[in-house]
Amino acid sequence: MPWRAPTVGTMNAIRLLLVDDDPLVRAGLSFMMGGADDIEIVGEAADGGEVEALVDRTRPDVVLMDIRMPVIDGITATERLRGREDAPQIVVLTTFHADDQVLRALRAGAAGFVLKDTPPVEILDAVRRVAAGDPVLSPAVTRQLMEHAAGGTPGGRRSGARDRIGTLNDREREVAVGVGRGSSNAEIAAELYMSVATVKTHVSRILAKLSLNNRVQIALLTYDAGLLEGDDGH
Protein backbone atom coordinates (compact mmCIF):
# COMPACT_ATOMS: atom_id res chain seq x y z
CA MET A 1 0.00 0.00 0.00
CA PRO A 2 1.50 3.37 -0.97
CA TRP A 3 1.52 4.84 2.51
CA ARG A 4 4.47 6.78 3.77
CA ALA A 5 5.46 8.07 7.17
CA PRO A 6 4.04 11.47 8.04
CA THR A 7 6.16 14.46 7.24
CA VAL A 8 7.34 16.66 10.06
CA GLY A 9 5.00 19.60 10.50
CA THR A 10 3.98 22.20 13.01
CA MET A 11 1.56 21.49 15.81
CA ASN A 12 -1.18 23.50 14.12
CA ALA A 13 -0.57 22.22 10.61
CA ILE A 14 -3.53 20.93 8.58
CA ARG A 15 -3.18 17.15 8.38
CA LEU A 16 -3.79 16.10 4.76
CA LEU A 17 -4.35 12.67 3.21
CA LEU A 18 -3.89 12.27 -0.57
CA VAL A 19 -5.96 9.67 -2.46
CA ASP A 20 -5.44 9.08 -6.19
CA ASP A 21 -4.78 5.95 -8.24
CA ASP A 22 -2.22 7.76 -10.44
CA PRO A 23 1.22 7.77 -8.74
CA LEU A 24 2.30 10.77 -10.81
CA VAL A 25 -0.70 12.78 -9.61
CA ARG A 26 0.02 11.81 -6.02
CA ALA A 27 3.68 12.75 -6.42
CA GLY A 28 2.75 16.11 -7.88
CA LEU A 29 0.23 16.85 -5.15
CA SER A 30 2.67 15.73 -2.48
CA PHE A 31 5.38 18.02 -3.81
CA MET A 32 2.98 20.92 -4.19
CA MET A 33 1.11 20.59 -0.90
CA GLY A 34 4.05 19.46 1.19
CA GLY A 35 5.89 22.69 0.49
CA ALA A 36 3.35 24.72 2.47
CA ASP A 37 4.34 25.49 6.05
CA ASP A 38 0.80 25.00 7.35
CA ILE A 39 0.10 21.63 5.70
CA GLU A 40 1.39 18.24 6.81
CA ILE A 41 0.91 15.30 4.44
CA VAL A 42 0.19 12.36 6.70
CA GLY A 43 -0.37 9.65 4.10
CA GLU A 44 -1.19 8.57 0.56
CA ALA A 45 -3.55 5.97 -0.88
CA ALA A 46 -4.05 4.60 -4.38
CA ASP A 47 -7.67 3.47 -3.96
CA GLY A 48 -10.76 4.31 -1.95
CA GLY A 49 -10.60 0.91 -0.26
CA GLU A 50 -7.44 1.94 1.57
CA VAL A 51 -8.82 5.19 2.92
CA GLU A 52 -10.64 4.15 6.11
CA ALA A 53 -7.67 2.27 7.54
CA LEU A 54 -5.38 5.17 6.68
CA VAL A 55 -7.74 7.64 8.32
CA ASP A 56 -7.66 5.53 11.47
CA ARG A 57 -3.85 5.55 11.43
CA THR A 58 -3.17 9.14 10.42
CA ARG A 59 -6.20 11.16 11.64
CA PRO A 60 -6.24 13.70 8.78
CA ASP A 61 -8.17 16.95 8.94
CA VAL A 62 -8.73 16.94 5.17
CA VAL A 63 -8.76 14.24 2.49
CA LEU A 64 -8.01 15.24 -1.10
CA MET A 65 -9.84 12.47 -2.96
CA ASP A 66 -9.89 11.45 -6.62
CA ILE A 67 -13.40 10.59 -7.79
CA ARG A 68 -12.50 7.92 -10.35
CA MET A 69 -10.53 4.96 -8.98
CA PRO A 70 -10.63 1.37 -10.24
CA VAL A 71 -11.69 -0.64 -7.17
CA ILE A 72 -13.56 1.65 -4.76
CA ASP A 73 -14.22 5.10 -6.16
CA GLY A 74 -14.07 8.40 -4.37
CA ILE A 75 -17.85 8.69 -4.03
CA THR A 76 -18.14 5.44 -2.09
CA ALA A 77 -15.10 6.33 -0.01
CA THR A 78 -16.61 9.75 0.75
CA GLU A 79 -19.91 8.19 1.85
CA ARG A 80 -18.08 5.81 4.17
CA LEU A 81 -15.88 8.49 5.70
CA ARG A 82 -18.62 11.08 6.19
CA GLY A 83 -20.75 8.48 7.96
CA ARG A 84 -18.15 8.19 10.72
CA GLU A 85 -17.85 10.20 13.89
CA ASP A 86 -15.17 12.90 13.71
CA ALA A 87 -15.02 12.48 9.94
CA PRO A 88 -12.37 14.48 8.07
CA GLN A 89 -13.39 17.11 5.55
CA ILE A 90 -13.20 15.93 1.93
CA VAL A 91 -12.33 17.77 -1.25
CA VAL A 92 -12.81 15.70 -4.38
CA LEU A 93 -10.55 15.88 -7.42
CA THR A 94 -12.06 15.70 -10.89
CA THR A 95 -11.27 16.46 -14.52
CA PHE A 96 -14.73 17.86 -15.33
CA HIS A 97 -16.48 20.69 -13.46
CA ALA A 98 -20.01 19.72 -14.58
CA ASP A 99 -20.17 16.04 -13.81
CA ASP A 100 -22.88 13.89 -12.24
CA GLN A 101 -20.21 12.13 -10.18
CA VAL A 102 -19.15 15.44 -8.66
CA LEU A 103 -22.76 16.10 -7.68
CA ARG A 104 -22.99 12.63 -6.12
CA ALA A 105 -19.82 13.30 -4.14
CA LEU A 106 -21.26 16.57 -2.83
CA ARG A 107 -24.47 14.82 -1.83
CA ALA A 108 -22.34 12.21 -0.07
CA GLY A 109 -20.78 14.91 2.09
CA ALA A 110 -17.77 16.32 0.24
CA ALA A 111 -17.15 19.95 1.17
CA GLY A 112 -16.33 20.86 -2.43
CA PHE A 113 -14.33 19.93 -5.47
CA VAL A 114 -11.34 21.13 -7.45
CA LEU A 115 -10.28 20.35 -10.99
CA LYS A 116 -7.02 18.50 -11.43
CA ASP A 117 -5.68 21.32 -13.58
CA THR A 118 -6.51 23.92 -10.92
CA PRO A 119 -3.53 26.21 -10.16
CA PRO A 120 -1.60 24.97 -7.10
CA VAL A 121 -2.36 28.07 -5.04
CA GLU A 122 -6.10 27.47 -5.48
CA ILE A 123 -5.85 23.83 -4.40
CA LEU A 124 -3.95 24.98 -1.31
CA ASP A 125 -6.66 27.55 -0.66
CA ALA A 126 -9.36 24.88 -0.99
CA VAL A 127 -7.65 22.66 1.59
CA ARG A 128 -7.27 25.57 4.00
CA ARG A 129 -10.88 26.65 3.57
CA VAL A 130 -12.45 23.25 4.21
CA ALA A 131 -10.14 22.76 7.19
CA ALA A 132 -11.67 25.99 8.54
CA GLY A 133 -15.18 24.68 7.91
CA ASP A 134 -15.94 26.64 4.74
CA PRO A 135 -17.21 25.17 1.45
CA VAL A 136 -14.96 25.55 -1.58
CA LEU A 137 -17.47 26.28 -4.31
CA SER A 138 -19.81 29.18 -4.83
CA PRO A 139 -23.61 28.79 -4.90
CA ALA A 140 -23.56 29.78 -8.58
CA VAL A 141 -21.18 26.94 -9.38
CA THR A 142 -23.24 24.58 -7.23
CA ARG A 143 -26.45 25.43 -9.08
CA GLN A 144 -24.75 25.25 -12.48
CA LEU A 145 -23.41 21.84 -11.57
CA MET A 146 -26.79 20.58 -10.36
CA GLU A 147 -28.66 21.90 -13.38
CA HIS A 148 -26.11 20.61 -15.89
CA ALA A 149 -25.33 17.24 -14.34
CA ALA A 150 -28.75 16.37 -12.94
CA GLY A 151 -30.89 17.98 -15.64
CA GLY A 152 -33.25 19.48 -13.08
CA THR A 153 -34.72 18.02 -9.92
CA PRO A 154 -36.86 14.84 -10.22
CA GLY A 155 -40.27 15.04 -8.63
CA GLY A 156 -39.52 12.40 -6.00
CA ARG A 157 -36.39 14.21 -4.87
CA ARG A 158 -38.22 17.54 -4.70
CA SER A 159 -41.02 16.07 -2.61
CA GLY A 160 -38.56 14.42 -0.24
CA ALA A 161 -36.52 17.61 0.07
CA ARG A 162 -39.64 19.63 0.89
CA ASP A 163 -40.62 17.11 3.55
CA ARG A 164 -37.21 17.44 5.16
CA ILE A 165 -37.25 21.23 4.98
CA GLY A 166 -40.70 21.07 6.58
CA THR A 167 -39.14 19.72 9.80
CA LEU A 168 -37.37 23.08 10.30
CA ASN A 169 -38.94 25.98 12.14
CA ASP A 170 -39.43 29.29 10.33
CA ARG A 171 -36.14 30.81 11.47
CA GLU A 172 -34.13 27.70 10.58
CA ARG A 173 -35.78 27.65 7.18
CA GLU A 174 -34.82 31.28 6.56
CA VAL A 175 -31.24 30.55 7.56
CA ALA A 176 -31.17 27.49 5.29
CA VAL A 177 -32.29 29.62 2.34
CA GLY A 178 -29.54 32.11 3.17
CA VAL A 179 -26.98 29.32 3.18
CA GLY A 180 -28.38 28.08 -0.13
CA ARG A 181 -27.91 31.52 -1.65
CA GLY A 182 -24.30 31.51 -0.54
CA SER A 183 -24.62 34.19 2.11
CA SER A 184 -22.07 34.24 4.91
CA ASN A 185 -23.18 33.98 8.53
CA ALA A 186 -22.66 37.74 8.87
CA GLU A 187 -24.78 38.44 5.79
CA ILE A 188 -27.56 36.16 7.01
CA ALA A 189 -27.42 37.82 10.43
CA ALA A 190 -27.81 41.28 8.90
CA GLU A 191 -30.67 40.20 6.65
CA LEU A 192 -32.59 38.43 9.41
CA TYR A 193 -31.75 40.86 12.22
CA MET A 194 -30.01 38.36 14.46
CA SER A 195 -26.51 37.91 15.82
CA VAL A 196 -23.84 35.93 14.00
CA ALA A 197 -23.71 33.58 16.98
CA THR A 198 -27.44 32.91 16.61
CA VAL A 199 -26.99 32.17 12.90
CA LYS A 200 -24.23 29.70 13.74
CA THR A 201 -26.53 28.03 16.25
CA HIS A 202 -29.29 27.75 13.65
CA VAL A 203 -26.87 26.27 11.10
CA SER A 204 -25.73 23.67 13.63
CA ARG A 205 -29.35 22.78 14.41
CA ILE A 206 -30.18 22.48 10.70
CA LEU A 207 -27.25 20.13 10.15
CA ALA A 208 -28.28 18.02 13.15
CA LYS A 209 -32.02 17.95 12.36
CA LEU A 210 -31.49 17.00 8.72
CA SER A 211 -28.49 14.71 9.30
CA LEU A 212 -26.35 16.78 6.94
CA ASN A 213 -22.57 17.14 6.97
CA ASN A 214 -21.91 20.70 5.81
CA ARG A 215 -23.25 23.90 4.25
CA VAL A 216 -22.91 22.49 0.72
CA GLN A 217 -25.49 19.84 1.58
CA ILE A 218 -27.83 22.50 3.00
CA ALA A 219 -27.50 24.36 -0.31
CA LEU A 220 -28.24 21.17 -2.27
CA LEU A 221 -31.34 20.50 -0.19
CA THR A 222 -32.72 24.02 -0.60
CA TYR A 223 -32.15 23.72 -4.34
CA ASP A 224 -33.90 20.33 -4.47
CA ALA A 225 -36.83 21.79 -2.52
CA GLY A 226 -37.21 24.66 -4.98
CA LEU A 227 -36.40 27.32 -2.39
CA LEU A 228 -33.86 29.04 -4.60
CA GLU A 229 -36.26 29.48 -7.49
CA GLY A 230 -38.62 31.96 -5.87
CA ASP A 231 -40.74 29.02 -4.72
CA ASP A 232 -41.48 28.82 -1.03
CA GLY A 233 -41.95 25.06 -1.24
CA HIS A 234 -45.67 25.03 -0.47
N, C-alpha and C positions, 0 to 999 in steps of 0.2 A: 504494500500500500504506500503511495507516495506521500507519506507524512514525514515532516522533518521537525527537529527540535525547535522550540520557540526561539525567536530572536530576542536579544536583550533589549528591553525598552524601559521607558519611565513608568513610574507607579500609576500615573494617570493616563497612560497611553490607551488608545482604542484597540482592543484585541480583535484581530481580523482573521477569519478563516476563508481561504480561497478554494472554490470548487469549480473545476472545469476539466473535461476529458482530454483537452488538447494540452500537452506538456509545454508547448511553445507559448500558448496563451497564459498558462500559469506562471511560467518563467518571466514573461513580460510584466504581468501584474505584480509578481513578487518584487521584481526590480523597481518598478514604479512606486508601489505602495510602501515598500520597505524603506525607501529613502526619506520618508516623512518622519519627523521627530515625534509626532504625536500618534503614530500608528505602529502597532506591534503585530507582525504576522505570526500567528500561533500554530498554523498548520495548513496543509494542502490536501485536497482529495480529488480523485479522478472520476468519481461517480457518486450519484446521490445516495447509493447504498452505504457508502462509507461515512456519511455525514454525521449521523446520530452518535456513533461511537466516538468520533473525533470531537464532537461538541462536548460529550461527557468528559473527555480527557483534557480539552484545552479551554473550555469555558469562554468562547468568543463573545464579544459584544455585538459584532456584525458578521454576517456571512455574505460574501459576494459569490452568487450562485449562477452558473450557466443553466439556461432552461433546457437545452437539448443535450442529453447524455444517453449513451446506448443502453444501459441496464435499468437504472432508476433515474428518471428525469428530474429536473429542478422543481417542477410543479409538485410532484409527489413528495419530494424531499422537503419542500416548503410546508406543505400540509402537515407532515409529520412533526417538523420542528415547531411550528406555530401552535400545535396542539399540546405542547409540553409546558409545564410551569417554568417560569424564568427563561422563556424562549429568547434566543438572540434575534436582533433585527435582521431582515434579509433584503438585500438588493439583488435583483435578478439581472443577468447579462443576456443580451439578445442581439441579433443582427438586423431585426426589423422593428420599427417603432410602432407600427399598427399591425398587431399580430394577436390572434385569438389566444395563443398560449401565454402571452404577456398578461392579457386580461384574466385568464385563469389563475396565473400566479398571484396577481393582485387580490383576487377574490380569496385565494388561499391564505393570504396574510402578509405577502411581501409589502414592504414599505415603499417600494418604487422600483424603477428599472433604469438601466443605462445601456446605451448601445455599445457594442464592442469597439467601435471606432471613435467613441467619445474621447475628447482631449483628456490627457491624464489629470490635469488640474480639476476638471469637472467630476471625474470619478472619485478623486480624493474628497472633493466637496460633498458628493453624495454620501460617502461613507461617514463623514463627519456629521452631516445633517441627520441621518437616521440614527446615529449613535446618540444624538441629542434629542431624539424623539420626534423629529420633523419628517414629513413625507418629502420625496425627492422628485415629484412631478406636479406640475400645475394643474388646477381643475380643468383648464382648457385642453391640455394634453390628455387628461383622463377622459373627458367627454369625447374628444376626437377618437381616442382609442376604442372606447366602448361603441360608438356609433359605427366606426369603420369595421372593427373586428366582429362585433356581435350583430350588426345589421339591425339595430333597434332592440327594444326590450320585449321578449315574448310575454304573452298575456299571463301565463302562470307565474312567471318571475315577478311581474308587476304586482299581481294580486298578493303574492307572498310577501313582497317588500312592503306593501301598504299595511298588511296585517302586523308586521313587525314594527313599523313606524307607529302604528296605532297603540302600541304598548307604552309609548313615551307620553309624558305629560306635555302640556302646551309649551312650557319654557324649554324643555329638552328638545322638543321638535324644532323650535325656532333656532336653537343652537346647532342642531344637526343640519338644518338648511344652510346656516352660515358656514359650517365646515364644508358642506358640499359645494358652496360657491367659492371656496378657497380663501375665505376670510381668516385672518389671524385671530387669536384669542382677544387681542386688544381691539381689533376692528369689530368683532362680535359684541364685545362689552360696550363699546360706544354706541353701536346701533340699537342694542337692547336695553341700554341704561342699567347696566349691572357692572360689578367689579370684574377684573380679569380673574381673580381667584374664584369667583362664583362660576365664571365660564369654564374654568378648568375643572371645577367640581362637576358641572353638568356633563362635560365631555367624558369624564371618568365614569359617570353613572350611565351614560349612553353606551359606552363600550361594554360595561358590565351587564346591563339589561339585555343588550342585543347579542352578547357573546362575540363581540368583534375585537380585532387585534389592534387596530390603529385608525387614524383619521382617513386614510385612503379608503378603507372599507366603509366608513360612514358615508363618504362621498359616493361610493358605488351604490350604496343602499338608497340614498336620496335620489340618485339618478334613476335607479330601477323603479322607485315608487312614483316617479313623475314629478317630484317636488322641484326640480330645477327647470321645468318647462312652463312655469306659470300655472301649474296645476297643483291645487292644494291636497290632492290625493283622495278627495271625497266625491 
